[in-house]
Amino acid sequence: MPSHPLPLLYVDHVAAEGVAMFQAACNGDLESIVAKLATGLYTPEATTWVKIKNPLYSQAEGRDDFFDVRGAGA
C-alpha cells in the first residue's frame, strides 16, 4: 500500500450494487463513483458513463475537478 493516498482507486465492476457502492464511497469520504449501464458501450465520441459525486466530500472546496470535462476543447 502506498504511503500517500492515490488520486484514483480502480475497483472492478460491481453489478447490481450501485446504491451500496455509493454509500460505501460516501462513508469512506471518497469524492465519487463512476457508473454506467452494463450494456452501455464506451467510445471516445459518446459514453453512458456517469460520475456520481459525494455531496459531503470533505476535500471538495477549492479543488479542481479532475474529471470535469465540461467545456474541454472549447
N, C-alpha and C positions, 0 to 999 in steps of 0.2 A: 504494500500500500504506500502511495506517495506521501511525503511529509507535508505537502501542501494540497489544498483542495483543487481538483481538476475543474475546468470550466464546463465540461460536458461529462455526462455519465451515460454510456450506452447500455441499454437494457434490451435484451432480446424481446421479441414480440410477446405480448400478453393478450390472449384472446378472451373477450367477454368479461373482463375485469377492469374496465376503464375507470369506473367510479372509485373502486377500491385503490387502484393505482394512483389516481389523482389525490385521494385522501392521504395516502402514504407520502406522496410528494409534499403535500401541504404540511403534514405532521413533521416531516424532516426539514422543513424550511427550504425546500427546493423552489427554484423560480417557476418551473412549469413542467408539463409533459407535452409530448408531441404525439398526435393520434391521426389515424386515417381509417377509412373503411377497409376491411380485409380484402375486398375486391378492387379497391382503388389502385390505380397504377401511378407510378412516378415517372414523369418525363420532364425534361428541362422547360418545356413550354407550358405545362399545366400540371397541377398536382392536387390531390384531395387531402393532403396533409394539413393539419390544423395545430397551432400552438395554443395550449390551454394554460393560461397564466394563473399562478397562485396569487390571489389578491392581497394576501397578508405577508408576502415575501419580504423579509426584513432588510434586504440589501437593495431594494428596487430604487429608492430615491437617489437621484443624481447619477444613475448608472446608464451608460449607453446600452441599448438593447442589441445584443449580439446577433439576434435572428431577425430583427425588424428590417425587412427589405422593402417596405413601402417607400416608394419614391426612388428605389435603386435604379440607376441608369437614367434618371430624369435630369 
